[in-house]
């Protein structure tokens, strides 16, 4: 395979034919079905790495551990993240890999915002039912303690 004019072969299912095409780097040749599966797996992995594992609508935007309502935002890869409501922190208070900002289209994006000097943080790092974030900057501990004092909502 690889000779000019030879049909491409899907790297996963080994199908050849019109549906198989080179998807570019880093992918290679995939049929439409396998490529969709690969993209989903990559998106799922990125979502898990970022903590963007919240259930999307119509499920309520509630933390499954503490029961408190959060700000649920869609991410750029079609998943959702629970962000701590009403908490904006200075960029200097949040490690770059934990910074979230809201783009003009309403999506939550990881990294450093192109504008402004404040960012959002994921609720998972400061949930009052989780462990105290002692290895994170002090601002995380302050938010965690506030959430800890709130307790669990009645009926949960």
N, C-alpha and C positions, 0 to 999 in steps of 0.2 A: 504494500500500500504506500501511498505517497507519490506515486508516479503521476505525471500529468495525464489527465483524462480518466484516471482510475476513480471509481466511486468512493466517496468518503464512508467511513465506518464509525458509528456511534461508539464512543469510548466506554459507555456503560452497557448497553444492550446488544451491541455489535450489529445493529440494523444498518443496512446500506440503502441508499435511495434518495429520492428528492427531499425528504424531510430532514435529512442529515446535512448540517452545514457547519462550517468553522465559525465558532462563536468568539474568536479572538483570544488574546491572552487574558487571564491565565487559563481559560476554559478549554479550548480545543474543539474538536468535532463532537457534536451531540445532536440527536434527533430532538424534535420539539418537546416531546413528553419528558425525556430524561433531562433536558436542559431546564425545564420548568421545575422538576424535582430538585435539581442541583441548586438553582436559585433560591428555592424555598429553604433548603437545608442551610445555605449560607446566611440567608436572612434570619432564620431561627437561631443560628449560632451567634450572630451579631446581636440579636435582641437579648439573648441570654447573657452574653458578656456585658451588655450595657445595663441590664436590669429592666429592660423594656418587656416585661412578661405579664403585664396587666391584661385582664379580660377586656375586650372591646365592647362597644354598645351592641345589644341593649342591656348588657349586664351593668349593675350599678358600679360607680367609681369608688368602691370601698375597699380598704385594705383587708385582706382575708385574715390577717393576724390580729390586728387591733380593733377592727370594725369601724374605724373613722373614715369619713368621706375625704377623698383626695382630689386633686386636679388631675384628671386623666387626659393625656394628650397623645395624639397619633405621632408616630415617628416617621422618618423618611423611608423606612423599609416596610411600612404597612403594619407595624405592631403598635402597641400602646404602652405608655409608661405612667406610673403614678408619681406625680411631683408633689412635694410638700406645699400645701396651700398657704398663701400669704407670706411665704418666706423668700426674700430676695437677699442674696449675699454678695459681698464684694468679690471680685475675681481673685483678689489676693487671699481670701479666706477659704477658697475651694480649690483642691488639686485639679489640674486641667482635665484629667480623665473622668472626673465626677461632675463636671459643669454641664448643665443643660441650659439652653435658651430657646425661646419661642420665636420661630421665624414669622415673617409677615403672613404666611399662609396658614398659620396656626399649628404647624408641625413642631415637635420638640426635636432639637438637634443637639448632639453631643459636641463638646469642644468649647471654643472661645467665640463669643458673639462678635459680629462685625461692627456692632454699634453698642453703646452703653457700657457701663462698668459693673453691671450686676448680672447674676445668673441664678438659676433655680437648682435645686437638688432633688434627687430621687428619694421618695419616702422610705424605701427599703433600708437606707442607711441610718435613718433616725426614727424608725418605728419604735414606739414605747414598749412593745412586746418583744422586741429583739434585744440583743446584747448591747450594752453601752459601747458607743464607737470610740473607744479609748485610743485607737491608732489613727484616728482622723483628727483634723484640726479642731480647736476648741469650739468653734461655732456649731459643729455637728453635735457635740455633747450638750450644748445649751438647748438646741432644738429637741434632742432626744429626751432631755429632762422635762421639758414642757409637755411633750407627748406622753411621757411616763405618768405625769401628774393627772393628765386627762383620764387615764384608766380606760376601761372597756365600756362602750355605750350600753345602756340598759337594753335588755332583750337579746343580748348576744352571748 
